Amino acid sequence: MNDLDRLRKTMPEPVVRALAHAGSLLLGLVLAVLLHYVLYRLGLPSKPFIYVAF
């Protein structure tokens, strides 16, 4: 963590802010895909339709 703090202090403030926004966007996209997948799986029936007919 000490190396990251030292690296952050050597970069200009707009670059640090842009990297923070890019990281936040990337994390948000990963969480959105994960949530979308979970909601998709919850919407699937527990048994395939062919077994329900018999």
N, C-alpha and C positions, 0 to 999 in steps of 0.2 A: 504494500500500500504506500510505503514511503516513496518508492520509485514513481508511482503514478502521481503523487502530489508534486514531486519535483518536476515531472514532465509537464503537468498542468500549469505550473507557475512559469515555465519557460515559453509557453505558447501565448499568443495574443488573445485577448478576451473575446473578440468575435469568433475566433476559431473554436475556443472552448465552448462557447454558447451554441455554435452550429453543431459541434459533435454531441453535445448534450441533447439537442433537439433530434438529431438523427438517431441517437440511441433510444430516445423515448419513442420515436415513431416505429423503430424496428421492434421494440418490446411490445408496443401496442398491436402491431400487425401479428406478431406471434401469438399473443393472447387472443386476438380476434379469431384467428384460424383455429386455435385450440377450442375455444368456446363454440364456434360454428360446428366443429366435428362432434363435440359432446352433445349438442342439441340435435344434430342429425342422427346420432346413434340412439338417443332417447326416443326419437320419433319413429324408429323402425319397430315393426311388430315383433313380439317375442318369438312367435312361431311363423314359419313361412306360410303364405296363403294356401298353398296346395294341401298342407296338412289340416287346415281348418275345415276344408270341404268334406273330408272323410271322417 
